Amino acid sequence: MFMNRVAAPLWVVLVGATLMFSPAVQAENSTNKAAQSGFFSKLKKRYSNRSTLFGKLVRLRHSPVLVTAKEAVASIQPGETVFTQIGHGAAHAVLNEVLNELLREVSQPKSRFSVKNPVKIMGLSNTGSRKLFSMDPKRRGRVHPISLFLGANVRDVVNAGFGDWVPIHLGEIPAAFRNGDLKVDKALIKVSPPDRAGYVTLGASVAVTPAAMDAATEVIAVVNEHVPRTNGAARIHISQIDKLVFSDEPLHGLPPSKIGPAEQRIADHVLKILRRNQPKKGRRTFQFGIGGVPDAIAKGLVKAKTRINIVSEMIADGTLAAVEGGIVPDPVKYTFFMGTDAGLRKLHNNNKLRAYPTEAINDPAKIAKIPNFTAINGAVEADLYGAVNAQMIDNQWYSGVGGQQDFARGAHRSEGGLAINVLDRT
């Protein structure tokens, strides 16, 4: 009986398929080429959409093509938008091979990229691409940055009018990629070598990368043995990659954050606030940023043996120190790491650290459900009415929206939550 129920729909499908491709039907359809073209266009779009179950199943037998950096750049067309990962995912101090090739090409007098038809580089923040966005007249305008955060790599170019930045909360970027509000043609990522099952990881940078890969028509991955194998949602199958470029370029970490007298005084003040506001039940869950102040706060919590949880958009060396200090019993949930070379090495196969995309970590509604959530972020200035500025200095854009407001709103709605902004001057 079960087989009969299954066989009938299959029989109908087979008959339908036979009729579809019969000469009579083909002749009739030839009078409506536009509709036929629309059908195949939708089918192609459905196939290329990596975020759908259909797209992922079709791509299971897909194998990426091994190419040189020059060949990878050749596939990038004028006018296209290329996504690059945040932080160490796009390398620091030395551009990865693909960006180097792109830099050499746009510097040629007869480059196919022009001011009217540039290559657009979209991403969050990484100092590794600063050279690409140079104000050098030879390539100015040929590479057009679209910053989703406005970091040091594009700040001067955007303020000079040669680039754009998108004011958007980090937790909302994945949806904007997937629904087409933010267009991505190529996704340029850096991954660890594949394991025996064909899985690579996104290393120190997950954040919005999975959504960019879903939206892109082509994913170009630089496979680097120095990229740490990370856990959580950082693991992706190699079938989701179209082109591979091998590299042995060392990853370049940031210098250690300095804890000076001002940073220590601010940290001591924050620690006093935390002691005065002990949770009635359970322990606090922290979101930290980067710099001397959060590192000093983490050291203070370790010294006091205060057990905590960490759910944070970004983690740095201070977070790792808290984990090593034995005060974080549960796995740390984060979206990307920015820190020193030593910190990068500690990410490798570390089961105490779990990386997830920003839509999972930066959602204010999800944050609000975590009791005693404590968000600690920096600011540029604050007024006596409580308004906080974390984006502008002397009427110039200094920073983007990022995830600060995601966590501040979530912390305000969290039972026992605290949202703390720190700064060394007003």
C-alpha positions as CSV (number, residue, x, y, z in Angstrom):
1,M,0.0,0.0,0.0
2,F,2.8,2.4,0.9
3,M,4.6,1.7,-2.4
4,N,1.4,2.4,-4.4
5,R,1.0,5.8,-2.7
6,V,4.6,6.7,-3.6
7,A,4.4,5.3,-7.1
8,A,1.4,7.3,-8.3
9,P,3.0,10.8,-7.8
10,L,6.3,9.5,-9.4
11,W,4.3,8.2,-12.4
12,V,2.6,11.6,-12.8
13,V,6.0,13.4,-12.6
14,L,7.5,11.1,-15.2
15,V,4.6,11.6,-17.6
16,G,4.8,15.3,-17.0
17,A,8.5,15.3,-17.8
18,T,7.8,13.3,-21.0
19,L,5.2,15.8,-22.2
20,M,7.4,18.8,-21.3
21,F,10.1,17.6,-23.7
22,S,7.8,16.3,-26.5
23,P,8.1,17.9,-30.0
24,A,4.6,19.4,-29.8
25,V,5.1,21.1,-26.5
26,Q,8.6,22.3,-27.6
27,A,7.1,23.9,-30.7
28,E,4.4,25.6,-28.6
29,N,7.0,26.8,-26.1
30,S,9.2,28.3,-28.8
31,T,6.6,31.0,-29.3
32,N,7.3,32.2,-25.7
33,K,11.0,32.4,-25.4
34,A,10.9,35.1,-22.7
35,A,8.9,32.8,-20.4
36,Q,11.2,29.9,-21.1
37,S,14.2,32.1,-20.4
38,G,12.6,33.2,-17.2
39,F,12.1,29.6,-16.0
40,F,15.7,28.7,-16.6
41,S,16.9,31.9,-15.0
42,K,14.9,31.1,-11.9
43,L,16.3,27.5,-11.9
44,K,19.9,28.8,-12.3
45,K,19.3,31.3,-9.4
46,R,17.9,28.5,-7.3
47,Y,21.0,26.3,-8.0
48,S,23.4,29.1,-7.3
49,N,21.8,30.0,-4.0
50,R,24.1,28.3,-1.5
51,S,21.8,29.1,1.5
52,T,19.0,26.8,0.3
53,L,18.9,23.1,1.0
54,F,18.5,22.5,-2.8
55,G,21.7,24.5,-3.5
56,K,23.7,22.7,-0.9
57,L,22.5,19.2,-2.0
58,V,23.4,20.0,-5.6
59,R,26.8,21.3,-4.6
60,L,27.7,18.2,-2.6
61,R,29.5,16.7,-5.7
62,H,31.0,20.0,-6.5
63,S,34.8,20.2,-6.4
64,P,36.7,23.5,-6.3
65,V,39.3,24.4,-9.0
66,L,42.9,25.0,-8.0
67,V,44.1,28.3,-9.4
68,T,46.9,30.7,-9.1
69,A,46.3,34.1,-7.5
70,K,46.6,35.7,-11.0
71,E,43.9,33.4,-12.4
72,A,41.7,34.2,-9.4
73,V,42.0,37.9,-10.1
74,A,41.2,37.3,-13.8
75,S,37.7,36.1,-12.8
76,I,37.0,39.4,-11.0
77,Q,35.2,41.7,-13.5
78,P,35.1,45.5,-13.4
79,G,32.0,46.7,-11.5
80,E,31.8,43.6,-9.4
81,T,31.7,43.7,-5.6
82,V,34.3,41.5,-3.7
83,F,33.7,40.6,-0.1
84,T,36.7,40.2,2.2
85,Q,36.7,38.9,5.8
86,I,37.2,40.9,8.9
87,G,40.5,41.0,10.8
88,H,42.9,38.1,10.4
89,G,40.7,36.5,7.8
90,A,42.0,39.1,5.3
91,A,45.6,39.1,6.7
92,H,47.5,42.0,8.3
93,A,50.7,43.7,7.3
94,V,50.9,41.7,4.1
95,L,48.0,41.4,1.7
96,N,47.1,37.9,0.7
97,E,48.1,36.7,-2.7
98,V,44.8,37.5,-4.4
99,L,44.7,41.1,-3.1
100,N,48.4,41.5,-4.1
101,E,47.6,40.4,-7.6
102,L,44.6,42.7,-7.7
103,L,46.8,45.6,-6.4
104,R,49.3,45.0,-9.2
105,E,46.6,44.9,-11.9
106,V,44.9,48.1,-10.9
107,S,48.2,49.9,-10.8
108,Q,48.8,49.2,-14.5
109,P,48.3,52.3,-16.8
110,K,45.9,50.4,-19.0
111,S,44.1,48.5,-16.2
112,R,40.6,47.1,-17.1
113,F,39.5,48.7,-13.8
114,S,38.7,52.4,-14.1
115,V,37.2,55.2,-12.0
116,K,33.9,54.7,-13.9
117,N,34.1,50.9,-13.6
118,P,36.1,50.1,-10.5
119,V,36.4,46.9,-8.5
120,K,34.4,47.3,-5.3
121,I,35.8,45.8,-2.1
122,M,33.3,45.3,0.6
123,G,34.1,44.2,4.2
124,L,34.2,45.2,7.8
125,S,37.7,46.2,9.0
126,N,41.1,44.9,8.4
127,T,44.4,46.8,8.2
128,G,45.7,44.2,5.7
129,S,43.9,45.9,2.8
130,R,45.0,49.5,3.7
131,K,47.5,49.6,0.9
132,L,44.8,48.6,-1.6
133,F,42.8,51.7,-0.7
134,S,45.7,54.1,-1.2
135,M,45.1,57.7,-2.2
136,D,47.9,57.2,-4.9
137,P,46.5,58.8,-8.1
138,K,47.6,55.8,-10.1
139,R,44.9,53.6,-8.5
140,R,42.7,56.0,-6.7
141,G,39.1,55.4,-7.7
142,R,39.9,52.1,-9.5
143,V,39.4,50.3,-6.2
144,H,36.2,51.5,-4.5
145,P,35.9,50.5,-0.8
146,I,32.4,49.8,0.6
147,S,33.0,49.6,4.4
148,L,30.5,48.0,6.7
149,F,32.3,49.3,9.7
150,L,34.7,52.1,8.7
151,G,38.0,50.9,10.1
152,A,41.5,52.3,9.9
153,N,42.0,50.7,6.5
154,V,39.5,52.9,4.7
155,R,38.8,55.8,7.1
156,D,40.9,58.4,5.3
157,V,39.6,57.3,1.8
158,V,36.0,57.5,2.8
159,N,36.3,60.8,4.5
160,A,38.0,62.1,1.3
161,G,35.0,61.1,-0.8
162,F,36.6,58.1,-2.6
163,G,34.7,55.4,-0.8
164,D,31.5,54.5,0.9
165,W,30.5,53.1,4.3
166,V,27.2,51.5,5.2
167,P,25.7,52.5,8.6
168,I,24.3,49.1,9.6
169,H,24.2,47.0,12.8
170,L,26.5,44.0,12.5
171,G,23.7,41.6,13.4
172,E,21.6,42.8,10.4
173,I,24.3,42.4,7.7
174,P,23.7,38.7,7.0
175,A,20.1,39.3,6.1
176,A,21.1,42.2,3.9
177,F,23.5,39.9,2.0
178,R,20.9,37.1,1.6
179,N,18.0,39.3,0.5
180,G,20.2,41.3,-2.0
181,D,20.1,44.7,-0.2
182,L,23.9,44.4,-0.1
183,K,25.2,42.8,-3.4
184,V,28.1,40.4,-3.3
185,D,29.6,39.0,-6.5
186,K,32.7,37.3,-5.2
187,A,33.5,36.2,-1.7
188,L,37.2,36.2,-0.9
189,I,38.0,34.2,2.2
190,K,40.9,32.6,4.0
191,V,40.6,29.0,5.4
192,S,42.5,26.3,7.1
193,P,43.6,23.2,5.1
194,P,40.8,20.6,4.6
195,D,40.6,17.5,6.9
196,R,40.1,14.0,5.6
197,A,36.3,14.6,5.3
198,G,36.9,17.7,3.2
199,Y,36.0,20.3,5.8
200,V,37.9,23.6,6.2
201,T,37.4,26.3,8.8
202,L,37.1,30.0,8.6
203,G,39.8,30.5,11.2
204,A,39.6,33.6,13.3
205,S,36.8,35.2,11.3
206,V,33.3,33.9,11.0
207,A,31.2,37.0,11.6
208,V,29.2,37.7,8.4
209,T,31.3,35.5,6.2
210,P,28.8,32.5,5.8
211,A,26.1,34.9,4.6
212,A,28.5,36.6,2.1
213,M,29.3,33.1,0.8
214,D,25.7,32.3,0.4
215,A,25.0,35.5,-1.6
216,A,28.1,35.3,-3.8
217,T,28.1,33.9,-7.3
218,E,31.7,32.6,-6.7
219,V,33.7,31.9,-3.6
220,I,37.5,32.2,-3.8
221,A,39.4,30.7,-0.8
222,V,43.0,31.1,0.1
223,V,44.0,27.9,1.8
224,N,46.7,28.7,4.4
225,E,48.3,26.2,6.8
226,H,48.8,29.0,9.4
227,V,45.0,29.5,9.7
228,P,43.8,28.0,13.0
229,R,41.2,25.2,12.9
230,T,38.3,26.7,14.9
231,N,35.1,25.3,16.2
232,G,31.4,26.1,16.2
233,A,30.0,27.3,12.9
234,A,33.4,28.0,11.5
235,R,33.5,24.6,9.8
236,I,32.4,24.5,6.1
237,H,32.7,21.8,3.4
238,I,35.1,22.4,0.6
239,S,32.2,21.8,-1.9
240,Q,31.0,25.3,-0.9
241,I,34.2,26.8,-2.5
242,D,34.6,27.4,-6.2
243,K,38.3,28.3,-6.5
244,L,41.3,27.5,-4.3
245,V,44.6,29.5,-4.0
246,F,47.3,27.9,-1.8
247,S,49.4,30.2,0.4
248,D,52.0,29.8,3.1
249,E,51.9,33.5,4.1
250,P,52.3,33.9,7.9
251,L,49.4,35.5,9.8
252,H,50.3,38.7,11.3
253,G,48.8,39.5,14.7
254,L,48.3,42.8,16.4
255,P,50.7,44.2,19.0
256,P,49.6,43.5,22.6
257,S,47.2,46.1,24.1
258,K,48.9,48.4,26.6
259,I,47.4,48.7,30.0
260,G,48.5,52.2,31.2
261,P,47.5,54.2,34.3
262,A,44.3,55.5,32.6
263,E,43.2,52.1,31.4
264,Q,43.8,50.5,34.8
265,R,41.9,53.3,36.6
266,I,38.9,52.8,34.3
267,A,39.1,49.0,34.8
268,D,39.2,49.4,38.5
269,H,36.1,51.6,38.4
270,V,34.2,49.1,36.3
271,L,35.2,46.3,38.7
272,K,33.7,48.3,41.6
273,I,30.5,48.7,39.6
274,L,30.3,45.0,39.1
275,R,31.0,44.3,42.8
276,R,28.2,46.7,43.8
277,N,25.8,45.0,41.4
278,Q,26.3,41.3,42.2
279,P,23.7,39.0,40.4
280,K,20.9,37.8,42.6
281,K,21.1,34.4,40.9
282,G,23.7,32.8,38.6
283,R,26.8,34.5,37.1
284,R,27.3,37.3,34.7
285,T,27.7,36.9,30.9
286,F,30.1,39.4,29.4
287,Q,30.7,41.0,26.0
288,F,34.2,42.5,25.8
289,G,35.9,44.6,23.2
290,I,39.6,45.0,22.4
291,G,42.1,47.2,24.1
292,G,43.8,47.8,27.4
293,V,40.6,48.4,29.4
294,P,38.8,45.1,28.7
295,D,42.1,43.3,29.1
296,A,42.6,44.9,32.6
297,I,39.0,44.1,33.5
298,A,39.5,40.4,32.5
299,K,42.7,40.3,34.7
300,G,40.8,41.8,37.6
301,L,38.0,39.2,37.3
302,V,40.7,36.4,37.2
303,K,42.4,37.8,40.3
304,A,39.0,37.9,42.1
305,K,38.2,34.4,40.8
306,T,34.9,35.6,39.6
307,R,33.2,32.9,37.5
308,I,31.7,34.3,34.3
309,N,30.3,33.4,30.9
310,I,31.4,35.1,27.6
311,V,29.1,35.8,24.6
312,S,30.8,38.4,22.5
313,E,30.9,39.7,18.9
314,M,34.7,40.0,19.1
315,I,37.2,38.4,21.5
316,A,40.8,39.3,22.0
317,D,43.7,38.3,24.2
318,G,42.0,39.4,27.4
319,T,39.2,36.9,26.8
320,L,41.8,34.1,26.3
321,A,43.4,35.1,29.6
322,A,40.1,34.8,31.4
323,V,39.6,31.3,29.9
324,E,43.1,30.3,30.9
325,G,42.6,31.7,34.3
326,G,39.9,29.2,34.9
327,I,37.0,31.6,35.5
328,V,35.0,30.7,32.3
329,P,33.5,27.2,32.7
330,D,31.3,27.2,29.6
331,P,32.6,27.5,26.0
332,V,33.1,31.1,24.8
333,K,30.7,32.1,22.0
334,Y,32.1,34.7,19.6
335,T,32.0,35.8,15.9
336,F,35.7,36.8,15.3
337,F,39.0,37.2,17.1
338,M,41.5,40.1,16.8
339,G,44.7,39.9,18.7
340,T,48.3,38.9,18.9
341,D,50.2,36.1,17.2
342,A,50.1,34.1,20.5
343,G,46.4,34.5,20.7
344,L,45.9,33.3,17.1
345,R,47.8,30.1,18.0
346,K,45.6,29.5,21.0
347,L,42.5,29.4,18.8
348,H,43.7,26.2,17.1
349,N,41.5,23.2,18.0
350,N,40.4,25.0,21.1
351,N,37.2,23.4,22.2
352,K,36.6,26.1,24.8
353,L,36.0,28.6,22.0
354,R,33.0,28.4,19.6
355,A,32.7,30.8,16.6
356,Y,29.2,31.7,15.3
357,P,27.9,34.2,12.7
358,T,26.7,37.6,13.9
359,E,23.0,36.8,13.4
360,A,23.3,34.2,16.1
361,I,25.4,36.3,18.6
362,N,24.4,40.0,17.9
363,D,20.6,39.6,18.1
364,P,19.4,42.0,20.8
365,A,16.3,39.7,21.4
366,K,18.5,36.7,22.1
367,I,20.9,38.7,24.2
368,A,18.0,40.0,26.3
369,K,17.1,36.4,27.2
370,I,20.5,35.9,28.9
371,P,20.3,36.8,32.6
372,N,22.9,39.3,34.0
373,F,24.2,40.1,30.5
374,T,27.0,42.8,30.8
375,A,28.1,44.7,27.7
376,I,31.3,46.7,28.0
377,N,32.3,49.0,25.1
378,G,34.4,52.1,24.4
379,A,33.3,55.5,23.5
380,V,34.7,58.7,22.1
381,E,32.8,61.2,24.2
382,A,29.6,61.6,26.3
383,D,27.5,64.5,27.4
384,L,25.8,65.3,30.6
385,Y,22.5,64.0,29.3
386,G,23.9,60.5,28.8
387,A,24.2,60.7,25.0
388,V,27.3,58.7,23.9
389,N,29.3,59.2,20.7
390,A,31.4,56.3,19.5
391,Q,31.6,57.2,15.8
392,M,32.9,60.7,15.1
393,I,35.9,62.8,16.0
394,D,36.1,66.5,15.0
395,N,33.1,66.1,12.6
396,Q,35.0,63.3,10.8
397,W,33.7,59.7,10.7
398,Y,36.0,57.6,12.8
399,S,34.0,54.3,13.3
400,G,31.0,52.5,12.0
401,V,27.9,51.3,13.8
402,G,29.3,47.8,14.4
403,G,27.6,45.7,17.2
404,Q,27.9,48.0,20.1
405,Q,24.2,49.0,20.1
406,D,23.1,45.4,19.5
407,F,24.7,44.4,22.9
408,A,23.7,47.6,24.7
409,R,20.0,47.2,23.8
410,G,20.2,43.5,24.7
411,A,21.9,44.2,28.0
412,H,19.3,46.9,29.0
413,R,16.5,44.3,28.5
414,S,18.4,41.5,30.2
415,E,17.3,40.6,33.8
416,G,20.1,42.0,36.0
417,G,21.9,43.2,32.9
418,L,24.3,46.2,32.6
419,A,25.5,48.2,29.7
420,I,28.7,50.1,30.4
421,N,30.5,52.6,28.2
422,V,34.1,53.4,29.0
423,L,36.3,56.4,28.0
424,D,39.2,58.3,29.3
425,R,38.0,61.8,28.7
426,T,34.8,63.7,28.0
